[in-house]
């Protein structure tokens, strides 16, 4: 028995010895590996700052030749990358009132002022949500040892939203110029001095140079292919089918379609080339068929946060600049029903974002009209001075439409008014018994078209087709909502015109 206990004890001691040695070897390996990796910048950065890839303001270097050493493009790109990250980490720091990331992109002396500012804001319960949207830097000097750079950054476009105790107290849009000194330390270009000069507040928006022609009456329809609703430009993109649909639309005496560009589907900031090509084909085809197009941007987007603006700007610039000369385009619709996001995202946040996107469109394209497709008629008075075409959707009581329309047209008499969406579902099944029918839909459109003729209304109905399936992320998973949405079309799921088709247009 004694020998057995000794053997057990020896075995346990041996196992413990082996285990300790394994841990020591593993630990030494980790240390050795760390020492051999050097200063890996990606691992040194705080995790929160990896979101900096979402910060993509437009930046264009001046071609002026700098004093000192001639700089190569790789070094200039490194300076650019760290310079923009310095802006980003400061935005994050001022929004959250913490010091995360500041030491990575500001020298010890420069970060003192930032830390003092954060401390003061914390004491006063003030936070600042901000972004820059445009930079126009010039490299003035690059030292012979490659350790110091001096730049001027002209006409930096900045937006700031200032909160006190969580309440928005001020919004500022301004342009300013900066003198910047950067030092190369530990592989980082850090800001040593950042001096603001020539500040000028900016809230000027250009107007479109093209008005809606007096002799052009919008008679249109919101369009999705029947087989791919809410996915016009997806993998099942079928130009031949779209062409057949456009022929139906044209023969029905309509002249305009409204299509939707989904923000994520098109690649967010990095717009996908294949999506651009598909959009071009649709616009070319519409033009061939003699149809005008209202292009609705940012579909299914709903963030609006200031730090997201540079990505939104890059997305918008790519699409608008590509098609600003296209003959088929009638108008840019900035966002579909953004007023539905007022409660969840904050009305002031949504309006500020819309205002910024309108400005971005104006900088690129002053030829085409700009509008916002409001969900509720009461929202049309918002940003009415910023847009060219007043657009609202109406799914309320048909008996109240004429009074509503006349009231808006009287109040905003200097701009055309578009009924951008309206419709009637013929669904009257299990989930909504007796609530709709094909004859009820026909009577609805007949009555609406009578009012359109009487009041000279620009209109776009919802929608050409009934759909077999409606994605859950469109109207949610509730079966009665999805069933209702499937039957708004003038053409049923078998491809046959419904009775309402007789009143698809006022002819």
Secondary structure as a PSIPRED ss2 file (coil, helix, strand):
# PSIPRED VFORMAT (PSIPRED V4.0)

   1 X C   1.000  0.000  0.000
   2 X H   0.000  1.000  0.000
   3 X H   0.000  1.000  0.000
   4 X H   0.000  1.000  0.000
   5 X H   0.000  1.000  0.000
   6 X H   0.000  1.000  0.000
   7 X H   0.000  1.000  0.000
   8 X H   0.000  1.000  0.000
   9 X H   0.000  1.000  0.000
  10 X H   0.000  1.000  0.000
  11 X H   0.000  1.000  0.000
  12 X H   0.000  1.000  0.000
  13 X H   0.000  1.000  0.000
  14 X H   0.000  1.000  0.000
  15 X H   0.000  1.000  0.000
  16 X H   0.000  1.000  0.000
  17 X H   0.000  1.000  0.000
  18 X H   0.000  1.000  0.000
  19 X H   0.000  1.000  0.000
  20 X H   0.000  1.000  0.000
  21 X H   0.000  1.000  0.000
  22 X H   0.000  1.000  0.000
  23 X H   0.000  1.000  0.000
  24 X H   0.000  1.000  0.000
  25 X H   0.000  1.000  0.000
  26 X H   0.000  1.000  0.000
  27 X H   0.000  1.000  0.000
  28 X H   0.000  1.000  0.000
  29 X H   0.000  1.000  0.000
  30 X H   0.000  1.000  0.000
  31 X H   0.000  1.000  0.000
  32 X H   0.000  1.000  0.000
  33 X H   0.000  1.000  0.000
  34 X H   0.000  1.000  0.000
  35 X H   0.000  1.000  0.000
  36 X H   0.000  1.000  0.000
  37 X H   0.000  1.000  0.000
  38 X C   1.000  0.000  0.000
  39 X C   1.000  0.000  0.000
  40 X C   1.000  0.000  0.000
  41 X H   0.000  1.000  0.000
  42 X H   0.000  1.000  0.000
  43 X H   0.000  1.000  0.000
  44 X H   0.000  1.000  0.000
  45 X C   1.000  0.000  0.000
  46 X C   1.000  0.000  0.000
  47 X H   0.000  1.000  0.000
  48 X H   0.000  1.000  0.000
  49 X H   0.000  1.000  0.000
  50 X H   0.000  1.000  0.000
  51 X H   0.000  1.000  0.000
  52 X H   0.000  1.000  0.000
  53 X H   0.000  1.000  0.000
  54 X H   0.000  1.000  0.000
  55 X C   1.000  0.000  0.000
  56 X C   1.000  0.000  0.000
  57 X C   1.000  0.000  0.000
  58 X E   0.000  0.000  1.000
  59 X E   0.000  0.000  1.000
  60 X C   1.000  0.000  0.000
  61 X C   1.000  0.000  0.000
  62 X C   1.000  0.000  0.000
  63 X C   1.000  0.000  0.000
  64 X C   1.000  0.000  0.000
  65 X C   1.000  0.000  0.000
  66 X C   1.000  0.000  0.000
  67 X E   0.000  0.000  1.000
  68 X E   0.000  0.000  1.000
  69 X C   1.000  0.000  0.000
  70 X C   1.000  0.000  0.000
  71 X C   1.000  0.000  0.000
  72 X C   1.000  0.000  0.000
  73 X H   0.000  1.000  0.000
  74 X H   0.000  1.000  0.000
  75 X H   0.000  1.000  0.000
  76 X H   0.000  1.000  0.000
  77 X H   0.000  1.000  0.000
  78 X H   0.000  1.000  0.000
  79 X H   0.000  1.000  0.000
  80 X H   0.000  1.000  0.000
  81 X H   0.000  1.000  0.000
  82 X H   0.000  1.000  0.000
  83 X H   0.000  1.000  0.000
  84 X H   0.000  1.000  0.000
  85 X H   0.000  1.000  0.000
  86 X H   0.000  1.000  0.000
  87 X H   0.000  1.000  0.000
  88 X H   0.000  1.000  0.000
  89 X H   0.000  1.000  0.000
  90 X H   0.000  1.000  0.000
  91 X H   0.000  1.000  0.000
  92 X H   0.000  1.000  0.000
  93 X H   0.000  1.000  0.000
  94 X H   0.000  1.000  0.000
  95 X H   0.000  1.000  0.000
  96 X H   0.000  1.000  0.000
  97 X C   1.000  0.000  0.000
  98 X C   1.000  0.000  0.000
  99 X C   1.000  0.000  0.000
 100 X C   1.000  0.000  0.000
 101 X C   1.000  0.000  0.000
 102 X H   0.000  1.000  0.000
 103 X H   0.000  1.000  0.000
 104 X H   0.000  1.000  0.000
 105 X H   0.000  1.000  0.000
 106 X E   0.000  0.000  1.000
 107 X C   1.000  0.000  0.000
 108 X H   0.000  1.000  0.000
 109 X H   0.000  1.000  0.000
 110 X H   0.000  1.000  0.000
 111 X H   0.000  1.000  0.000
 112 X H   0.000  1.000  0.000
 113 X H   0.000  1.000  0.000
 114 X H   0.000  1.000  0.000
 115 X H   0.000  1.000  0.000
 116 X H   0.000  1.000  0.000
 117 X H   0.000  1.000  0.000
 118 X H   0.000  1.000  0.000
 119 X H   0.000  1.000  0.000
 120 X H   0.000  1.000  0.000
 121 X H   0.000  1.000  0.000
 122 X H   0.000  1.000  0.000
 123 X H   0.000  1.000  0.000
 124 X H   0.000  1.000  0.000
 125 X C   1.000  0.000  0.000
 126 X E   0.000  0.000  1.000
 127 X E   0.000  0.000  1.000
 128 X E   0.000  0.000  1.000
 129 X E   0.000  0.000  1.000
 130 X E   0.000  0.000  1.000
 131 X E   0.000  0.000  1.000
 132 X E   0.000  0.000  1.000
 133 X E   0.000  0.000  1.000
 134 X E   0.000  0.000  1.000
 135 X E   0.000  0.000  1.000
 136 X E   0.000  0.000  1.000
 137 X E   0.000  0.000  1.000
 138 X E   0.000  0.000  1.000
 139 X E   0.000  0.000  1.000
 140 X E   0.000  0.000  1.000
 141 X E   0.000  0.000  1.000
 142 X E   0.000  0.000  1.000
 143 X C   1.000  0.000  0.000
 144 X C   1.000  0.000  0.000
 145 X C   1.000  0.000  0.000
 146 X C   1.000  0.000  0.000
 147 X C   1.000  0.000  0.000
 148 X E   0.000  0.000  1.000
 149 X E   0.000  0.000  1.000
 150 X E   0.000  0.000  1.000
 151 X E   0.000  0.000  1.000
 152 X E   0.000  0.000  1.000
 153 X E   0.000  0.000  1.000
 154 X E   0.000  0.000  1.000
 155 X E   0.000  0.000  1.000
 156 X E   0.000  0.000  1.000
 157 X E   0.000  0.000  1.000
 158 X E   0.000  0.000  1.000
 159 X E   0.000  0.000  1.000
 160 X E   0.000  0.000  1.000
 161 X E   0.000  0.000  1.000
 162 X E   0.000  0.000  1.000
 163 X E   0.000  0.000  1.000
 164 X E   0.000  0.000  1.000
 165 X C   1.000  0.000  0.000
 166 X C   1.000  0.000  0.000
 167 X E   0.000  0.000  1.000
 168 X E   0.000  0.000  1.000
 169 X E   0.000  0.000  1.000
 170 X E   0.000  0.000  1.000
 171 X E   0.000  0.000  1.000
 172 X E   0.000  0.000  1.000
 173 X E   0.000  0.000  1.000
 174 X E   0.000  0.000  1.000
 175 X E   0.000  0.000  1.000
 176 X E   0.000  0.000  1.000
 177 X E   0.000  0.000  1.000
 178 X E   0.000  0.000  1.000
 179 X E   0.000  0.000  1.000
 180 X E   0.000  0.000  1.000
 181 X E   0.000  0.000  1.000
 182 X E   0.000  0.000  1.000
 183 X E   0.000  0.000  1.000
 184 X E   0.000  0.000  1.000
 185 X E   0.000  0.000  1.000
 186 X C   1.000  0.000  0.000
 187 X C   1.000  0.000  0.000
 188 X E   0.000  0.000  1.000
 189 X E   0.000  0.000  1.000
 190 X E   0.000  0.000  1.000
 191 X E   0.000  0.000  1.000
 192 X E   0.000  0.000  1.000
 193 X E   0.000  0.000  1.000
 194 X E   0.000  0.000  1.000
 195 X E   0.000  0.000  1.000
 196 X E   0.000  0.000  1.000
 197 X E   0.000  0.000  1.000
 198 X E   0.000  0.000  1.000
 199 X E   0.000  0.000  1.000
 200 X E   0.000  0.000  1.000
 201 X E   0.000  0.000  1.000
 202 X C   1.000  0.000  0.000
 203 X C   1.000  0.000  0.000
 204 X C   1.000  0.000  0.000
 205 X C   1.000  0.000  0.000
 206 X C   1.000  0.000  0.000
 207 X C   1.000  0.000  0.000
 208 X C   1.000  0.000  0.000
 209 X C   1.000  0.000  0.000
 210 X C   1.000  0.000  0.000
 211 X C   1.000  0.000  0.000
 212 X C   1.000  0.000  0.000
 213 X C   1.000  0.000  0.000
 214 X C   1.000  0.000  0.000
 215 X C   1.000  0.000  0.000
 216 X C   1.000  0.000  0.000
 217 X C   1.000  0.000  0.000
 218 X C   1.000  0.000  0.000
 219 X E   0.000  0.000  1.000
 220 X E   0.000  0.000  1.000
 221 X E   0.000  0.000  1.000
 222 X E   0.000  0.000  1.000
 223 X C   1.000  0.000  0.000
 224 X C   1.000  0.000  0.000
 225 X C   1.000  0.000  0.000
 226 X C   1.000  0.000  0.000
 227 X C   1.000  0.000  0.000
 228 X C   1.000  0.000  0.000
 229 X C   1.000  0.000  0.000
 230 X C   1.000  0.000  0.000
 231 X C   1.000  0.000  0.000
 232 X C   1.000  0.000  0.000
 233 X C   1.000  0.000  0.000
 234 X C   1.000  0.000  0.000
 235 X C   1.000  0.000  0.000
 236 X C   1.000  0.000  0.000
 237 X C   1.000  0.000  0.000
 238 X C   1.000  0.000  0.000
 239 X H   0.000  1.000  0.000
 240 X H   0.000  1.000  0.000
 241 X H   0.000  1.000  0.000
 242 X H   0.000  1.000  0.000
 243 X H   0.000  1.000  0.000
 244 X H   0.000  1.000  0.000
 245 X H   0.000  1.000  0.000
 246 X H   0.000  1.000  0.000
 247 X H   0.000  1.000  0.000
 248 X H   0.000  1.000  0.000
 249 X H   0.000  1.000  0.000
 250 X H   0.000  1.000  0.000
 251 X H   0.000  1.000  0.000
 252 X C   1.000  0.000  0.000
 253 X C   1.000  0.000  0.000
 254 X C   1.000  0.000  0.000
 255 X C   1.000  0.000  0.000
 256 X E   0.000  0.000  1.000
 257 X E   0.000  0.000  1.000
 258 X E   0.000  0.000  1.000
 259 X E   0.000  0.000  1.000
 260 X E   0.000  0.000  1.000
 261 X E   0.000  0.000  1.000
 262 X E   0.000  0.000  1.000
 263 X C   1.000  0.000  0.000
 264 X C   1.000  0.000  0.000
 265 X C   1.000  0.000  0.000
 266 X C   1.000  0.000  0.000
 267 X C   1.000  0.000  0.000
 268 X C   1.000  0.000  0.000
 269 X C   1.000  0.000  0.000
 270 X C   1.000  0.000  0.000
 271 X C   1.000  0.000  0.000
 272 X C   1.000  0.000  0.000
 273 X H   0.000  1.000  0.000
 274 X H   0.000  1.000  0.000
 275 X H   0.000  1.000  0.000
 276 X H   0.000  1.000  0.000
 277 X H   0.000  1.000  0.000
 278 X H   0.000  1.000  0.000
 279 X H   0.000  1.000  0.000
 280 X H   0.000  1.000  0.000
 281 X H   0.000  1.000  0.000
 282 X H   0.000  1.000  0.000
 283 X H   0.000  1.000  0.000
 284 X H   0.000  1.000  0.000
 285 X H   0.000  1.000  0.000
 286 X H   0.000  1.000  0.000
 287 X H   0.000  1.000  0.000
 288 X H   0.000  1.000  0.000
 289 X C   1.000  0.000  0.000
 290 X C   1.000  0.000  0.000
 291 X C   1.000  0.000  0.000
 292 X E   0.000  0.000  1.000
 293 X E   0.000  0.000  1.000
 294 X E   0.000  0.000  1.000
 295 X E   0.000  0.000  1.000
 296 X E   0.000  0.000  1.000
 297 X E   0.000  0.000  1.000
 298 X E   0.000  0.000  1.000
 299 X E   0.000  0.000  1.000
 300 X C   1.000  0.000  0.000
 301 X C   1.000  0.000  0.000
 302 X C   1.000  0.000  0.000
 303 X C   1.000  0.000  0.000
 304 X C   1.000  0.000  0.000
 305 X C   1.000  0.000  0.000
 306 X H   0.000  1.000  0.000
 307 X H   0.000  1.000  0.000
 308 X H   0.000  1.000  0.000
 309 X H   0.000  1.000  0.000
 310 X H   0.000  1.000  0.000
 311 X H   0.000  1.000  0.000
 312 X H   0.000  1.000  0.000
 313 X H   0.000  1.000  0.000
 314 X H   0.000  1.000  0.000
 315 X H   0.000  1.000  0.000
 316 X H   0.000  1.000  0.000
 317 X H   0.000  1.000  0.000
 318 X H   0.000  1.000  0.000
 319 X H   0.000  1.000  0.000
 320 X H   0.000  1.000  0.000
 321 X H   0.000  1.000  0.000
 322 X H   0.000  1.000  0.000
 323 X H   0.000  1.000  0.000
 324 X C   1.000  0.000  0.000
 325 X C   1.000  0.000  0.000
 326 X C   1.000  0.000  0.000
 327 X C   1.000  0.000  0.000
 328 X C   1.000  0.000  0.000
 329 X E   0.000  0.000  1.000
 330 X E   0.000  0.000  1.000
 331 X E   0.000  0.000  1.000
 332 X E   0.000  0.000  1.000
 333 X E   0.000  0.000  1.000
 334 X E   0.000  0.000  1.000
 335 X E   0.000  0.000  1.000
 336 X E   0.000  0.000  1.000
 337 X C   1.000  0.000  0.000
 338 X H   0.000  1.000  0.000
 339 X H   0.000  1.000  0.000
 340 X H   0.000  1.000  0.000
 341 X H   0.000  1.000  0.000
 342 X H   0.000  1.000  0.000
 343 X H   0.000  1.000  0.000
 344 X H   0.000  1.000  0.000
 345 X H   0.000  1.000  0.000
 346 X C   1.000  0.000  0.000
 347 X H   0.000  1.000  0.000
 348 X H   0.000  1.000  0.000
 349 X H   0.000  1.000  0.000
 350 X H   0.000  1.000  0.000
 351 X H   0.000  1.000  0.000
 352 X H   0.000  1.000  0.000
 353 X H   0.000  1.000  0.000
 354 X H   0.000  1.000  0.000
 355 X H   0.000  1.000  0.000
 356 X H   0.000  1.000  0.000
 357 X H   0.000  1.000  0.000
 358 X H   0.000  1.000  0.000
 359 X H   0.000  1.000  0.000
 360 X H   0.000  1.000  0.000
 361 X H   0.000  1.000  0.000
 362 X H   0.000  1.000  0.000
 363 X H   0.000  1.000  0.000
 364 X H   0.000  1.000  0.000
 365 X C   1.000  0.000  0.000
 366 X C   1.000  0.000  0.000
 367 X C   1.000  0.000  0.000
 368 X C   1.000  0.000  0.000
 369 X E   0.000  0.000  1.000
 370 X E   0.000  0.000  1.000
 371 X E   0.000  0.000  1.000
 372 X E   0.000  0.000  1.000
 373 X E   0.000  0.000  1.000
 374 X E   0.000  0.000  1.000
 375 X C   1.000  0.000  0.000
 376 X C   1.000  0.000  0.000
 377 X H   0.000  1.000  0.000
 378 X H   0.000  1.000  0.000
 379 X H   0.000  1.000  0.000
 380 X H   0.000  1.000  0.000
 381 X H   0.000  1.000  0.000
 382 X C   1.000  0.000  0.000
 383 X C   1.000  0.000  0.000
 384 X C   1.000  0.000  0.000
 385 X C   1.000  0.000  0.000
 386 X C   1.000  0.000  0.000
 387 X C   1.000  0.000  0.000
 388 X C   1.000  0.000  0.000
 389 X E   0.000  0.000  1.000
 390 X E   0.000  0.000  1.000
 391 X E   0.000  0.000  1.000
 392 X E   0.000  0.000  1.000
 393 X E   0.000  0.000  1.000
 394 X E   0.000  0.000  1.000
 395 X C   1.000  0.000  0.000
 396 X C   1.000  0.000  0.000
 397 X C   1.000  0.000  0.000
 398 X H   0.000  1.000  0.000
 399 X H   0.000  1.000  0.000
 400 X H   0.000  1.000  0.000
 401 X H   0.000  1.000  0.000
 402 X H   0.000  1.000  0.000
 403 X H   0.000  1.000  0.000
 404 X H   0.000  1.000  0.000
 405 X H   0.000  1.000  0.000
 406 X H   0.000  1.000  0.000
 407 X H   0.000  1.000  0.000
 408 X H   0.000  1.000  0.000
 409 X H   0.000  1.000  0.000
 410 X H   0.000  1.000  0.000
 411 X H   0.000  1.000  0.000
 412 X C   1.000  0.000  0.000
 413 X C   1.000  0.000  0.000
 414 X C   1.000  0.000  0.000
 415 X C   1.000  0.000  0.000
 416 X E   0.000  0.000  1.000
 417 X E   0.000  0.000  1.000
 418 X E   0.000  0.000  1.000
 419 X E   0.000  0.000  1.000
 420 X E   0.000  0.000  1.000
 421 X E   0.000  0.000  1.000
 422 X E   0.000  0.000  1.000
 423 X C   1.000  0.000  0.000
 424 X C   1.000  0.000  0.000
 425 X C   1.000  0.000  0.000
 426 X C   1.000  0.000  0.000
 427 X C   1.000  0.000  0.000
 428 X C   1.000  0.000  0.000
 429 X C   1.000  0.000  0.000
 430 X H   0.000  1.000  0.000
 431 X H   0.000  1.000  0.000
 432 X H   0.000  1.000  0.000
 433 X C   1.000  0.000  0.000
 434 X C   1.000  0.000  0.000
 435 X C   1.000  0.000  0.000
 436 X C   1.000  0.000  0.000
 437 X C   1.000  0.000  0.000
 438 X H   0.000  1.000  0.000
 439 X H   0.000  1.000  0.000
 440 X H   0.000  1.000  0.000
 441 X H   0.000  1.000  0.000
 442 X H   0.000  1.000  0.000
 443 X H   0.000  1.000  0.000
 444 X H   0.000  1.000  0.000
 445 X H   0.000  1.000  0.000
 446 X H   0.000  1.000  0.000
 447 X H   0.000  1.000  0.000
 448 X H   0.000  1.000  0.000
 449 X H   0.000  1.000  0.000
 450 X H   0.000  1.000  0.000
 451 X H   0.000  1.000  0.000
 452 X H   0.000  1.000  0.000
 453 X H   0.000  1.000  0.000
 454 X H   0.000  1.000  0.000
 455 X H   0.000  1.000  0.000
 456 X C   1.000  0.000  0.000
 457 X C   1.000  0.000  0.000
 458 X E   0.000  0.000  1.000
 459 X E   0.000  0.000  1.000
 460 X E   0.000  0.000  1.000
 461 X E   0.000  0.000  1.000
 462 X C   1.000  0.000  0.000
 463 X C   1.000  0.000  0.000
 464 X C   1.000  0.000  0.000
 465 X E   0.000  0.000  1.000
 466 X C   1.000  0.000  0.000
 467 X C   1.000  0.000  0.000
 468 X C   1.000  0.000  0.000
 469 X C   1.000  0.000  0.000
 470 X C   1.000  0.000  0.000
 471 X C   1.000  0.000  0.000
 472 X H   0.000  1.000  0.000
 473 X H   0.000  1.000  0.000
 474 X H   0.000  1.000  0.000
 475 X H   0.000  1.000  0.000
 476 X C   1.000  0.000  0.000
 477 X C   1.000  0.000  0.000
 478 X C   1.000  0.000  0.000
 479 X H   0.000  1.000  0.000
 480 X H   0.000  1.000  0.000
 481 X H   0.000  1.000  0.000
 482 X H   0.000  1.000  0.000
 483 X H   0.000  1.000  0.000
 484 X H   0.000  1.000  0.000
 485 X H   0.000  1.000  0.000
 486 X C   1.000  0.000  0.000
 487 X C   1.000  0.000  0.000
 488 X C   1.000  0.000  0.000
 489 X C   1.000  0.000  0.000
 490 X C   1.000  0.000  0.000
 491 X E   0.000  0.000  1.000
 492 X C   1.000  0.000  0.000
 493 X C   1.000  0.000  0.000
 494 X C   1.000  0.000  0.000
 495 X C   1.000  0.000  0.000
 496 X C   1.000  0.000  0.000
 497 X E   0.000  0.000  1.000
 498 X C   1.000  0.000  0.000
 499 X H   0.000  1.000  0.000
 500 X H   0.000  1.000  0.000
 501 X H   0.000  1.000  0.000
 502 X H   0.000  1.000  0.000
 503 X H   0.000  1.000  0.000
 504 X C   1.000  0.000  0.000
 505 X C   1.000  0.000  0.000
 506 X C   1.000  0.000  0.000
 507 X C   1.000  0.000  0.000
